[in-house]
């Protein structure tokens, strides 16, 4: 899976993230980016974001920007 850079993520983008509780199963949650939490340009486990519904996780798929 291609590493997603922080610069590729826009507020309001539709993404799939893995929540902390789902890391073992890799179950993905879909939502819209409200806030980008990771400060570095990249992260080996994915950029951490907060979704519009308040859930926090690491981006695994960028659906649209």
Long-range contacts (C-beta under 8 A, 24 or more apart in sequence): 1-60, 3-42, 3-44, 4-42, 4-46, 4-47, 4-59, 4-62, 5-41, 5-42, 5-47, 6-36, 6-38, 6-40, 6-41, 6-42, 6-47, 7-41, 8-62, 8-65, 9-33, 9-36, 9-47, 9-49, 9-59, 9-62, 9-65, 10-65, 11-35, 11-36, 13-62, 13-63, 13-64, 13-65, 14-63, 14-64, 15-49, 15-51, 15-59, 15-61, 15-62, 15-63, 16-59, 16-60, 16-61, 16-63, 17-46, 17-49, 17-51, 17-55, 17-57, 17-58, 17-59, 17-60, 18-46, 18-57, 18-58, 18-60, 19-55, 19-56, 19-57, 20-56, 20-57, 22-57, 26-60, 28-60, 28-61, 29-55, 29-57, 30-63, 31-55
